[in-house]
Amino acid sequence: MLRTTTERQRLESIQRHTDSCTTAVLEGLSPQPSWNCLELGAGAGSIAYWLAQRCPRGRVVAADLDTRLLDPDRAPNLVVEQTDLTKPDYAPGHFDLIHARYLFCHLPARDELLARAADWLAPGGWLVIEDPYQLPAETSPFPPVRRLMAAYARLYDARGADLTWARSLPALLARNGLTEVDYSANPARMGAGPQDRWAPLIRQAAPELLARGLVTQDELDAFEGLLADPSFIDIPQVTIAAWGRRAG
């Protein structure tokens, strides 16, 4: 139960600080009421719920490995699917919009999944992927953040993630035959009091960081001390959103 609560807090923190940018990108693609949409890695569901409201005559599939935080009764056109996101199986040419946020960078076969997702698009359909590009830890003006973010990068590298893969997104979309490729960026905020979104991420990762010997408790305490300082504001990473359209 505690793990579920912590995961909900992490996902809700992400939603609070990124949903407005995500929905602005999606709104810019002029989603139609009848669109069939796929939300890969739906998390706590905010974007799937938004799409269900935005496309009331269509169908929205919210897919995730763990669906405990998703409410299938939130909308009549919402379908929640528990699926292994490394091996999803959808019909070619089916979806008008496919969206994923903070998913692909964590999957070992991320390039292959992107190619498959492009094939699931209906003619004229859009693929939108958002992933983080972590800035070099040593460029932070705060020594505790330098140490902590270097450890964070090593942790995710050990898990098979690539926190710099997002830079290749526009080229990958184009190479998979998508057109009208474009992108935008949303800098993350660490610190700045209530605007911080990184405390839940670090606190969730802290036990594993400690267990692997990547950080010390003193370093985690130093980070918590920075959070209490109103002058502490940093940019640890940038979220890159990239999108492309299937011809036709």
Backbone hydrogen bonds, N-H to C=O, Kabsch-Sander energy under -0.5 kcal/mol:
donor,donor_aa,acceptor,acceptor_aa,energy
5,T,1,M,-2.4
6,T,2,L,-2.7
7,E,3,R,-2.4
8,R,4,T,-2.5
9,Q,5,T,-2.3
10,R,6,T,-2.2
11,L,7,E,-2.8
12,E,8,R,-2.9
13,S,9,Q,-1.9
14,I,10,R,-2.0
15,Q,11,L,-2.5
16,R,12,E,-2.5
17,H,13,S,-1.6
18,T,14,I,-1.4
19,D,15,Q,-2.2
22,T,18,T,-2.4
23,T,19,D,-3.1
24,A,20,S,-1.4
25,V,21,C,-1.9
26,L,22,T,-2.5
27,E,23,T,-2.9
28,G,24,A,-1.6
29,L,26,L,-1.4
30,S,27,E,-1.8
35,W,32,Q,-1.9
37,C,35,W,-0.5
37,C,59,R,-3.3
38,L,97,L,-2.3
39,E,61,V,-3.2
40,L,38,L,-0.7
40,L,99,H,-2.5
41,G,63,A,-1.8
42,A,63,A,-1.9
45,G,42,A,-2.5
49,Y,45,G,-2.8
50,W,46,S,-2.0
51,L,47,I,-2.6
52,A,48,A,-2.2
53,Q,49,Y,-1.8
54,R,50,W,-2.3
55,C,51,L,-2.3
57,R,33,P,-1.7
58,G,33,P,-1.0
58,G,55,C,-1.7
59,R,35,W,-1.0
60,V,77,N,-2.8
61,V,37,C,-2.7
61,V,59,R,-0.5
62,A,60,V,-0.6
62,A,79,V,-3.2
63,A,39,E,-2.5
63,A,61,V,-0.7
64,D,81,E,-2.1
67,T,65,L,-0.5
70,L,67,T,-1.8
74,R,71,D,-1.7
78,L,75,A,-1.5
79,V,60,V,-3.0
81,E,62,A,-2.7
81,E,79,V,-0.5
83,T,64,D,-1.8
83,T,81,E,-0.7
85,L,83,T,-0.8
87,K,84,D,-2.0
93,G,119,D,-2.2
94,H,91,A,-0.8
94,H,120,W,-1.7
95,F,120,W,-2.6
96,D,36,N,-2.5
97,L,36,N,-1.4
98,I,126,W,-2.4
99,H,38,L,-2.7
100,A,128,V,-1.8
101,R,40,L,-0.6
102,Y,130,E,-3.0
103,L,130,E,-0.5
106,H,103,L,-1.9
107,L,104,F,-1.7
110,R,107,L,-1.0
113,L,109,A,-2.3
114,L,110,R,-2.1
115,A,111,D,-1.8
116,R,112,E,-2.1
117,A,113,L,-2.8
118,A,114,L,-2.2
119,D,115,A,-1.2
120,W,116,R,-1.1
120,W,117,A,-0.5
121,L,117,A,-0.5
121,L,118,A,-0.8
122,A,95,F,-3.3
124,G,246,R,-1.5
125,G,122,A,-3.0
126,W,96,D,-2.5
127,L,244,G,-2.6
128,V,98,I,-3.0
129,I,242,A,-2.6
130,E,100,A,-2.5
131,D,240,I,-2.1
133,Y,238,V,-2.9
134,Q,132,P,-0.6
134,Q,163,L,-2.9
135,L,236,P,-1.8
139,T,136,P,-2.0
140,S,137,A,-1.7
145,V,142,F,-0.7
146,R,142,F,-2.1
147,R,143,P,-2.0
148,L,144,P,-2.4
149,M,145,V,-3.1
150,A,146,R,-1.6
151,A,147,R,-1.8
152,Y,148,L,-2.4
153,A,149,M,-2.2
154,R,150,A,-1.9
155,L,151,A,-2.3
156,Y,152,Y,-2.1
157,D,153,A,-2.1
158,A,154,R,-2.0
159,R,155,L,-1.1
160,G,157,D,-1.3
161,A,156,Y,-2.8
162,D,105,C,-2.2
165,W,162,D,-1.0
166,A,132,P,-0.7
167,R,164,T,-1.4
168,S,165,W,-2.3
169,L,166,A,-1.5
172,L,168,S,-2.5
173,L,169,L,-2.5
174,A,170,P,-2.0
175,R,171,A,-2.5
176,N,172,L,-1.3
177,G,174,A,-1.7
178,L,173,L,-2.0
179,T,245,R,-3.3
182,D,243,W,-2.1
184,S,241,A,-2.4
186,N,239,T,-2.4
188,A,237,Q,-2.8
190,M,188,A,-0.5
190,M,234,D,-2.6
192,A,232,F,-2.9
195,Q,192,A,-1.7
196,D,193,G,-1.9
197,R,189,R,-1.7
202,I,198,W,-2.6
203,R,199,A,-2.6
204,Q,200,P,-1.8
205,A,201,L,-1.8
206,A,202,I,-1.7
208,E,205,A,-0.5
209,L,205,A,-2.4
210,L,206,A,-2.7
211,A,207,P,-2.5
212,R,208,E,-2.2
213,G,210,L,-1.3
214,L,209,L,-2.4
215,V,209,L,-1.0
220,L,216,T,-1.9
221,D,217,Q,-2.7
222,A,218,D,-2.0
223,F,219,E,-1.7
224,E,220,L,-2.2
225,G,221,D,-2.1
226,L,222,A,-1.8
227,L,223,F,-1.9
228,A,224,E,-0.8
228,A,225,G,-0.7
229,D,226,L,-2.1
232,F,229,D,-2.1
233,I,231,S,-0.8
234,D,190,M,-2.5
238,V,133,Y,-2.3
239,T,186,N,-2.7
240,I,131,D,-2.8
240,I,238,V,-0.6
241,A,184,S,-2.5
241,A,239,T,-0.6
242,A,129,I,-2.7
242,A,240,I,-0.5
243,W,182,D,-2.5
244,G,127,L,-1.7
245,R,179,T,-3.1
246,R,125,G,-2.9
